[in-house]
Amino acid sequence: MVMGFSIALIVFSLLLMLLVLMHKGKGGGLSDMFGGGMQSSVGGSSVAERNLDRITVVVGLLWFACIVVLGITMKVNN
């Protein structure tokens, strides 16, 4: 059980990194340093951006749940 959640945690971690890197810079911070601040943002988000936001939140919640379950499982086993 611990091995399964450990593998799931690794997969969710990699997926979460990929999803966060896919987001468009909102201005300010490091995104301006790499030219992200040059783009003009039109008011409102596209459907693809909103779906990316939703997927990122779901994967983040699954990542957090894996960490909690792994912590509880390891505490009970030891």
C-alpha positions in Angstrom: 0.0 0.0 0.0 2.8 2.4 0.8 4.6 1.5 -2.4 1.4 2.3 -4.4 0.9 5.7 -2.8 4.6 6.5 -3.2 4.4 5.8 -6.9 1.2 7.9 -7.1 2.9 10.7 -5.3 5.8 10.7 -7.7 3.5 10.7 -10.7 1.3 13.5 -9.3 4.4 15.5 -8.4 5.7 15.3 -12.0 2.3 16.1 -13.4 1.8 19.0 -11.1 5.2 20.5 -12.1 4.3 20.1 -15.8 0.9 21.7 -15.2 2.3 24.7 -13.3 4.9 25.3 -16.0 2.2 25.3 -18.6 0.4 28.3 -17.0 0.8 31.7 -18.7 2.6 34.3 -16.6 0.2 36.8 -15.0 2.8 39.5 -14.7 5.2 40.3 -11.9 7.8 37.9 -10.5 10.0 35.7 -12.5 7.7 35.5 -15.5 8.6 39.1 -16.4 12.2 38.2 -16.4 11.8 35.8 -19.2 9.5 38.0 -21.4 6.2 36.9 -19.9 5.4 40.5 -19.0 5.5 41.6 -22.7 2.2 40.0 -23.5 -0.9 42.1 -23.2 -3.6 40.3 -21.3 -7.1 40.7 -22.6 -9.7 40.7 -19.8 -11.0 37.3 -19.1 -9.5 33.8 -19.5 -9.9 31.4 -22.4 -11.6 28.1 -21.9 -8.3 26.3 -22.2 -6.8 28.4 -19.4 -9.7 27.8 -17.1 -9.6 24.1 -17.8 -5.9 24.1 -17.1 -6.6 25.8 -13.8 -9.2 23.3 -12.8 -7.0 20.3 -13.7 -4.1 21.9 -11.7 -6.3 22.2 -8.7 -7.5 18.6 -8.9 -4.0 17.2 -9.3 -2.9 19.4 -6.4 -5.6 18.1 -4.2 -4.8 14.5 -5.2 -1.1 15.2 -4.5 -2.0 16.5 -1.0 -4.2 13.5 -0.3 -1.4 11.1 -1.2 0.9 12.9 1.2 -1.7 12.7 4.0 -2.4 9.0 3.4 1.3 8.2 3.2 1.9 10.0 6.5 -0.9 8.2 8.3 0.1 4.9 6.8 3.7 5.2 7.8 2.8 6.4 11.3 0.4 3.4 11.8 3.0 0.9 10.4 5.8 2.1 12.7 
